[in-house]
Amino acid sequence: MYGKTYKRVCTVLKHFMPNEYLPSVFDLNLDHLQKRNIKGIITDLDNTLVEWNRPEATPELLDWMYFVKQQGFQVTIVSNNNKARVSAFCEPTGIKFIHSAKKPMAKAFNKACKQMGLRKSEVVVIGDQVMTDVFGGNRAGFYTILVVPVAESDGAWTKINRKVERRVLKRLKGKGYIHWEEDSK
Protein backbone atom coordinates (compact mmCIF):
# COMPACT_ATOMS: atom_id res chain seq x y z
CA MET A 1 0.00 0.00 0.00
CA TYR A 2 2.79 2.44 0.87
CA GLY A 3 4.34 1.85 -2.55
CA LYS A 4 1.19 2.87 -4.44
CA THR A 5 0.73 6.01 -2.34
CA TYR A 6 4.37 6.96 -2.81
CA LYS A 7 4.11 6.51 -6.59
CA ARG A 8 0.91 8.57 -6.67
CA VAL A 9 2.56 11.41 -4.72
CA CYS A 10 5.57 11.31 -7.04
CA THR A 11 3.31 11.43 -10.09
CA VAL A 12 1.46 14.46 -8.70
CA LEU A 13 4.70 16.24 -7.77
CA LYS A 14 6.02 15.83 -11.33
CA HIS A 15 3.17 18.08 -12.54
CA PHE A 16 4.94 20.91 -10.71
CA MET A 17 8.30 20.17 -12.33
CA PRO A 18 9.37 22.53 -15.14
CA ASN A 19 11.17 21.13 -18.16
CA GLU A 20 13.79 23.88 -17.80
CA TYR A 21 14.88 26.42 -15.22
CA LEU A 22 16.50 29.73 -16.25
CA PRO A 23 17.62 32.88 -14.44
CA SER A 24 15.44 35.06 -16.74
CA VAL A 25 13.71 35.23 -20.12
CA PHE A 26 16.88 36.87 -21.42
CA ASP A 27 18.65 33.52 -20.93
CA LEU A 28 16.24 31.71 -23.26
CA ASN A 29 18.22 29.91 -25.97
CA LEU A 30 16.25 30.76 -29.11
CA ASP A 31 18.50 28.63 -31.34
CA HIS A 32 17.77 25.61 -29.14
CA LEU A 33 14.03 26.32 -29.36
CA GLN A 34 14.16 26.64 -33.14
CA LYS A 35 15.99 23.31 -33.39
CA ARG A 36 13.14 21.78 -31.38
CA ASN A 37 10.65 23.31 -33.89
CA ILE A 38 9.29 25.75 -31.28
CA LYS A 39 7.49 28.65 -32.96
CA GLY A 40 5.49 30.17 -30.11
CA ILE A 41 6.10 31.48 -26.62
CA ILE A 42 3.38 31.83 -24.02
CA THR A 43 4.73 33.93 -21.19
CA ASP A 44 3.46 35.25 -17.91
CA LEU A 45 3.72 39.01 -17.31
CA ASP A 46 4.17 39.96 -13.66
CA ASN A 47 7.56 39.02 -12.18
CA THR A 48 8.37 37.04 -15.33
CA LEU A 49 8.87 39.91 -17.79
CA VAL A 50 8.77 42.91 -15.44
CA GLU A 51 8.17 43.59 -11.78
CA TRP A 52 4.54 43.03 -10.79
CA ASN A 53 4.05 46.75 -10.16
CA ARG A 54 5.88 48.12 -13.24
CA PRO A 55 3.31 49.46 -15.71
CA GLU A 56 5.40 49.27 -18.89
CA ALA A 57 8.14 47.25 -20.53
CA THR A 58 11.76 48.16 -19.86
CA PRO A 59 13.95 49.16 -22.83
CA GLU A 60 15.86 45.87 -22.42
CA LEU A 61 12.61 43.89 -22.55
CA LEU A 62 11.39 45.81 -25.61
CA ASP A 63 14.66 44.96 -27.38
CA TRP A 64 14.29 41.31 -26.37
CA MET A 65 10.68 41.15 -27.62
CA TYR A 66 11.70 42.72 -30.91
CA PHE A 67 14.57 40.23 -31.29
CA VAL A 68 12.31 37.26 -30.45
CA LYS A 69 9.80 38.36 -33.09
CA GLN A 70 12.62 38.90 -35.63
CA GLN A 71 13.71 35.31 -35.00
CA GLY A 72 10.25 34.17 -36.13
CA PHE A 73 8.61 33.43 -32.77
CA GLN A 74 5.08 34.42 -31.90
CA VAL A 75 4.57 35.66 -28.34
CA THR A 76 1.39 35.74 -26.28
CA ILE A 77 1.21 36.95 -22.70
CA VAL A 78 -1.13 34.91 -20.50
CA SER A 79 -1.74 36.61 -17.18
CA ASN A 80 -4.04 36.17 -14.22
CA ASN A 81 -4.05 39.94 -13.82
CA ASN A 82 -6.98 42.11 -14.93
CA LYS A 83 -7.62 43.56 -18.38
CA ALA A 84 -6.57 47.10 -17.43
CA ARG A 85 -3.15 45.96 -16.19
CA VAL A 86 -2.39 43.54 -19.02
CA SER A 87 -3.70 45.65 -21.90
CA ALA A 88 -1.85 48.75 -20.63
CA PHE A 89 1.38 46.76 -20.78
CA CYS A 90 0.75 44.81 -24.01
CA GLU A 91 -0.90 47.29 -26.36
CA PRO A 92 2.16 49.59 -26.68
CA THR A 93 4.35 46.53 -27.39
CA GLY A 94 1.95 44.97 -29.90
CA ILE A 95 2.06 41.67 -28.01
CA LYS A 96 -1.09 39.54 -28.01
CA PHE A 97 -2.46 38.78 -24.57
CA ILE A 98 -5.03 36.94 -22.51
CA HIS A 99 -5.98 38.51 -19.19
CA SER A 100 -7.84 37.04 -16.20
CA ALA A 101 -6.48 33.66 -17.32
CA LYS A 102 -7.36 31.69 -14.17
CA LYS A 103 -4.06 29.83 -14.26
CA PRO A 104 -3.38 27.00 -13.54
CA MET A 105 -6.51 26.13 -15.51
CA ALA A 106 -5.59 24.97 -19.02
CA LYS A 107 -8.16 27.01 -20.96
CA ALA A 108 -6.10 30.20 -21.42
CA PHE A 109 -2.96 28.26 -22.43
CA ASN A 110 -4.94 26.33 -25.04
CA LYS A 111 -6.61 29.53 -26.27
CA ALA A 112 -3.23 31.24 -26.71
CA CYS A 113 -1.90 28.26 -28.64
CA LYS A 114 -4.97 28.26 -30.88
CA GLN A 115 -4.72 32.04 -31.48
CA MET A 116 -1.13 31.54 -32.64
CA GLY A 117 -2.26 28.76 -34.97
CA LEU A 118 0.30 26.36 -33.49
CA ARG A 119 0.34 22.87 -32.02
CA LYS A 120 1.25 22.38 -28.36
CA SER A 121 4.49 20.73 -29.42
CA GLU A 122 5.46 24.03 -31.10
CA VAL A 123 4.92 26.22 -28.02
CA VAL A 124 6.69 26.77 -24.69
CA VAL A 125 5.22 28.25 -21.52
CA ILE A 126 7.45 30.56 -19.47
CA GLY A 127 6.68 31.87 -16.01
CA ASP A 128 8.02 32.64 -12.55
CA GLN A 129 5.50 30.61 -10.54
CA VAL A 130 5.36 26.86 -10.12
CA MET A 131 1.77 26.91 -8.85
CA THR A 132 0.29 28.79 -11.81
CA ASP A 133 2.62 28.88 -14.82
CA VAL A 134 4.43 25.56 -14.58
CA PHE A 135 1.57 23.51 -13.13
CA GLY A 136 -0.90 25.02 -15.60
CA GLY A 137 1.43 24.62 -18.58
CA ASN A 138 2.20 21.03 -17.64
CA ARG A 139 -1.48 20.19 -17.10
CA ALA A 140 -2.24 21.60 -20.55
CA GLY A 141 0.54 19.54 -22.16
CA PHE A 142 3.14 22.24 -22.91
CA TYR A 143 6.91 22.36 -22.45
CA THR A 144 7.44 24.58 -19.40
CA ILE A 145 10.26 26.90 -18.37
CA LEU A 146 10.51 28.36 -14.87
CA VAL A 147 12.40 31.64 -14.45
CA VAL A 148 13.56 33.43 -11.33
CA PRO A 149 11.11 36.22 -10.41
CA VAL A 150 12.42 39.62 -11.54
CA ALA A 151 11.44 41.19 -8.19
CA GLU A 152 11.67 39.95 -4.64
CA SER A 153 8.30 41.44 -3.75
CA ASP A 154 4.94 40.07 -4.85
CA GLY A 155 1.28 41.00 -4.86
CA ALA A 156 -0.87 39.63 -2.02
CA TRP A 157 -2.16 36.49 -3.76
CA THR A 158 1.24 35.63 -5.16
CA LYS A 159 2.74 35.72 -1.64
CA ILE A 160 0.40 32.87 -0.71
CA ASN A 161 1.37 30.91 -3.82
CA ARG A 162 5.06 31.42 -3.05
CA LYS A 163 4.68 29.78 0.38
CA VAL A 164 3.13 26.68 -1.17
CA GLU A 165 5.64 26.81 -4.02
CA ARG A 166 8.61 26.75 -1.63
CA ARG A 167 7.24 23.58 -0.02
CA VAL A 168 6.66 21.90 -3.39
CA LEU A 169 10.13 22.83 -4.64
CA LYS A 170 11.71 21.57 -1.41
CA ARG A 171 9.85 18.28 -1.84
CA LEU A 172 10.87 18.00 -5.50
CA LYS A 173 14.48 18.69 -4.61
CA GLY A 174 14.34 16.15 -1.78
CA LYS A 175 13.05 13.52 -4.21
CA GLY A 176 15.89 14.30 -6.59
CA TYR A 177 13.70 15.75 -9.35
CA ILE A 178 15.38 19.14 -9.43
CA HIS A 179 19.06 19.90 -9.39
CA TRP A 180 19.32 23.69 -9.75
CA GLU A 181 20.19 26.04 -6.95
CA GLU A 182 17.17 27.85 -5.58
CA ASP A 183 18.37 31.43 -6.04
CA SER A 184 15.37 33.29 -4.70
CA LYS A 185 12.94 30.60 -3.64
C-alpha positions as CSV (number, residue, x, y, z in Angstrom):
1,M,0.0,0.0,0.0
2,Y,2.8,2.4,0.9
3,G,4.3,1.9,-2.6
4,K,1.2,2.9,-4.4
5,T,0.7,6.0,-2.3
6,Y,4.4,7.0,-2.8
7,K,4.1,6.5,-6.6
8,R,0.9,8.6,-6.7
9,V,2.6,11.4,-4.7
10,C,5.6,11.3,-7.0
11,T,3.3,11.4,-10.1
12,V,1.5,14.5,-8.7
13,L,4.7,16.2,-7.8
14,K,6.0,15.8,-11.3
15,H,3.2,18.1,-12.5
16,F,4.9,20.9,-10.7
17,M,8.3,20.2,-12.3
18,P,9.4,22.5,-15.1
19,N,11.2,21.1,-18.2
20,E,13.8,23.9,-17.8
21,Y,14.9,26.4,-15.2
22,L,16.5,29.7,-16.2
23,P,17.6,32.9,-14.4
24,S,15.4,35.1,-16.7
25,V,13.7,35.2,-20.1
26,F,16.9,36.9,-21.4
27,D,18.6,33.5,-20.9
28,L,16.2,31.7,-23.3
29,N,18.2,29.9,-26.0
30,L,16.3,30.8,-29.1
31,D,18.5,28.6,-31.3
32,H,17.8,25.6,-29.1
33,L,14.0,26.3,-29.4
34,Q,14.2,26.6,-33.1
35,K,16.0,23.3,-33.4
36,R,13.1,21.8,-31.4
37,N,10.7,23.3,-33.9
38,I,9.3,25.8,-31.3
39,K,7.5,28.6,-33.0
40,G,5.5,30.2,-30.1
41,I,6.1,31.5,-26.6
42,I,3.4,31.8,-24.0
43,T,4.7,33.9,-21.2
44,D,3.5,35.3,-17.9
45,L,3.7,39.0,-17.3
46,D,4.2,40.0,-13.7
47,N,7.6,39.0,-12.2
48,T,8.4,37.0,-15.3
49,L,8.9,39.9,-17.8
50,V,8.8,42.9,-15.4
51,E,8.2,43.6,-11.8
52,W,4.5,43.0,-10.8
53,N,4.1,46.7,-10.2
54,R,5.9,48.1,-13.2
55,P,3.3,49.5,-15.7
56,E,5.4,49.3,-18.9
57,A,8.1,47.2,-20.5
58,T,11.8,48.2,-19.9
59,P,13.9,49.2,-22.8
60,E,15.9,45.9,-22.4
61,L,12.6,43.9,-22.6
62,L,11.4,45.8,-25.6
63,D,14.7,45.0,-27.4
64,W,14.3,41.3,-26.4
65,M,10.7,41.1,-27.6
66,Y,11.7,42.7,-30.9
67,F,14.6,40.2,-31.3
68,V,12.3,37.3,-30.4
69,K,9.8,38.4,-33.1
70,Q,12.6,38.9,-35.6
71,Q,13.7,35.3,-35.0
72,G,10.3,34.2,-36.1
73,F,8.6,33.4,-32.8
74,Q,5.1,34.4,-31.9
75,V,4.6,35.7,-28.3
76,T,1.4,35.7,-26.3
77,I,1.2,37.0,-22.7
78,V,-1.1,34.9,-20.5
79,S,-1.7,36.6,-17.2
80,N,-4.0,36.2,-14.2
81,N,-4.0,39.9,-13.8
82,N,-7.0,42.1,-14.9
83,K,-7.6,43.6,-18.4
84,A,-6.6,47.1,-17.4
85,R,-3.1,46.0,-16.2
86,V,-2.4,43.5,-19.0
87,S,-3.7,45.6,-21.9
88,A,-1.9,48.7,-20.6
89,F,1.4,46.8,-20.8
90,C,0.7,44.8,-24.0
91,E,-0.9,47.3,-26.4
92,P,2.2,49.6,-26.7
93,T,4.3,46.5,-27.4
94,G,2.0,45.0,-29.9
95,I,2.1,41.7,-28.0
96,K,-1.1,39.5,-28.0
97,F,-2.5,38.8,-24.6
98,I,-5.0,36.9,-22.5
99,H,-6.0,38.5,-19.2
100,S,-7.8,37.0,-16.2
101,A,-6.5,33.7,-17.3
102,K,-7.4,31.7,-14.2
103,K,-4.1,29.8,-14.3
104,P,-3.4,27.0,-13.5
105,M,-6.5,26.1,-15.5
106,A,-5.6,25.0,-19.0
107,K,-8.2,27.0,-21.0
108,A,-6.1,30.2,-21.4
109,F,-3.0,28.3,-22.4
110,N,-4.9,26.3,-25.0
111,K,-6.6,29.5,-26.3
112,A,-3.2,31.2,-26.7
113,C,-1.9,28.3,-28.6
114,K,-5.0,28.3,-30.9
115,Q,-4.7,32.0,-31.5
116,M,-1.1,31.5,-32.6
117,G,-2.3,28.8,-35.0
118,L,0.3,26.4,-33.5
119,R,0.3,22.9,-32.0
120,K,1.2,22.4,-28.4
121,S,4.5,20.7,-29.4
122,E,5.5,24.0,-31.1
123,V,4.9,26.2,-28.0
124,V,6.7,26.8,-24.7
125,V,5.2,28.3,-21.5
126,I,7.4,30.6,-19.5
127,G,6.7,31.9,-16.0
128,D,8.0,32.6,-12.6
129,Q,5.5,30.6,-10.5
130,V,5.4,26.9,-10.1
131,M,1.8,26.9,-8.8
132,T,0.3,28.8,-11.8
133,D,2.6,28.9,-14.8
134,V,4.4,25.6,-14.6
135,F,1.6,23.5,-13.1
136,G,-0.9,25.0,-15.6
137,G,1.4,24.6,-18.6
138,N,2.2,21.0,-17.6
139,R,-1.5,20.2,-17.1
140,A,-2.2,21.6,-20.6
141,G,0.5,19.5,-22.2
142,F,3.1,22.2,-22.9
143,Y,6.9,22.4,-22.5
144,T,7.4,24.6,-19.4
145,I,10.3,26.9,-18.4
146,L,10.5,28.4,-14.9
147,V,12.4,31.6,-14.5
148,V,13.6,33.4,-11.3
149,P,11.1,36.2,-10.4
150,V,12.4,39.6,-11.5
151,A,11.4,41.2,-8.2
152,E,11.7,40.0,-4.6
153,S,8.3,41.4,-3.8
154,D,4.9,40.1,-4.9
155,G,1.3,41.0,-4.9
156,A,-0.9,39.6,-2.0
157,W,-2.2,36.5,-3.8
158,T,1.2,35.6,-5.2
159,K,2.7,35.7,-1.6
160,I,0.4,32.9,-0.7
161,N,1.4,30.9,-3.8
162,R,5.1,31.4,-3.0
163,K,4.7,29.8,0.4
164,V,3.1,26.7,-1.2
165,E,5.6,26.8,-4.0
166,R,8.6,26.7,-1.6
167,R,7.2,23.6,0.0
168,V,6.7,21.9,-3.4
169,L,10.1,22.8,-4.6
170,K,11.7,21.6,-1.4
171,R,9.9,18.3,-1.8
172,L,10.9,18.0,-5.5
173,K,14.5,18.7,-4.6
174,G,14.3,16.1,-1.8
175,K,13.0,13.5,-4.2
176,G,15.9,14.3,-6.6
177,Y,13.7,15.7,-9.4
178,I,15.4,19.1,-9.4
179,H,19.1,19.9,-9.4
180,W,19.3,23.7,-9.8
181,E,20.2,26.0,-7.0
182,E,17.2,27.8,-5.6
183,D,18.4,31.4,-6.0
184,S,15.4,33.3,-4.7
185,K,12.9,30.6,-3.6
